[in-house]
Amino acid sequence: MVGAAMMLAMVWAVAAMAPGVASGPALSSGPGAGHGLGPEHGHSAAHVAAHAELGGWAAVSGAVLAVALAVGGVCFVVGLVRHLRRQEPARAGHGVDLVASAAMSLGTAGMCWLMLVG
């Protein structure tokens, strides 16, 4: 289930990116072009793309994904704590899966959050 949420988050990240920001008129050269966003004003394409505003659907769906992934990550951490309380080492097969799943879920939630607040 969390794997599906992570794949949805990746699809969301690509879909939520503003189309044509890196090659659009905001970065064209010339005096007054891009309303202060172009390279002549010290802004790179990555910088402009990072600050592109998300639409309503993208913000809501991204927030839902970020929360779902964060909750999933916390559930994996709780599972890892239970695993460790049974005196089983974290490197045992199930423990490694729990650590990896928690890291991936929380990392993907962080990526969604950064895109939302960016």
N, C-alpha and C positions, 0 to 999 in steps of 0.2 A: 504494500500500500504506500509506504513512504517512497519507494522507488518511483512509483507513478507520480506522486506529488513533486518529486525532484525533476522528473522529465517535464511535467507541466510547467514548473518554474522556469526551466530553460526555454521552453517554447514561449512562455509569457515574456521573458526577457528580450527575446528576439522580436516578438510582435509589438512589444511596448516601445521599442526604439523608434524614434521619429524617422520616417523614411526620408532619405535625401539630405540629412543634416550635414553630412561630411562633404557633399558635393553641391549643395544648394546655394542660393544666392547669398546666404549669410556669410559665406567664406570667399565670395568673389573679390577680386582685387579692384583697386581704383578708389578715388576719393569718395568718401561717404558711403561706400558699398557695405552692405551687411549691418547697418545700424550699429556699428561699433563692435561687431563680433568677429571680424576677420583677422587674418594674420597680421595685417598692418596695425592692429590694435593690441597685439600680443596674445591673441587667443588662438589656440590650435583647434583642429577639427575635433580631437578627442575632448578637449575642454568644452567646446560648444555642445557636443553631443551629450556630455555628462550633465549639462544643465538644461537640456531640453525638457520642457514640462510634459508630464504624462496626461493623457486624456482621462475622463471620468471612469470609463470601463477599465482602463489599465491600472488606475490607482486602487480601485475597489478590489479587482481580482488579484492584484499584487499583494495587497494587505491580507486578503484571505489566505493566499498561498504562504505568505511569510508567517502568519499565525499558525497555520496547520503544520508547517515544517518545524517551527519552534516547539510546538506541543509534542510533535513526534520525537524531536531530539531530546526533550525532557523525559519522555517515556522511555527512550533507550537508555538514558543515564540512570533512571530508576531501575531498569532491568539490570544494568551493569552493577549497581550497588547491591541488589539482591543476589546477583551471581557471586560477587565478592564476599558477601556475608556467609555464603555457604562454604567458605574456605576454598573455593576453587580459584585457581590463578586466572588472571585476566587474559593470559596468552592461550588458555584453552580455547578450542574452536568456537564455542558460543560466545565467550568473552570478547574475542577479537571482532566478531561480527557486531556485537553491541557497541564496541568502541568506534568501529568504522561507521556504523549506521548513525550514531549520535553525531560524530564529526561531520559527516556529509549532510545530515539534516540541518544542523545548526549553521554550518557554513553556507548552505544554499539559502536558508532563511536570512542570513546576514547579507548575502548578495541581493536578495529581493529588497531588504530594508534599505540598503545603500542606493538602489535604483529609485526607491520611493522618495527618499529624503534628498537625493542628489540635486 
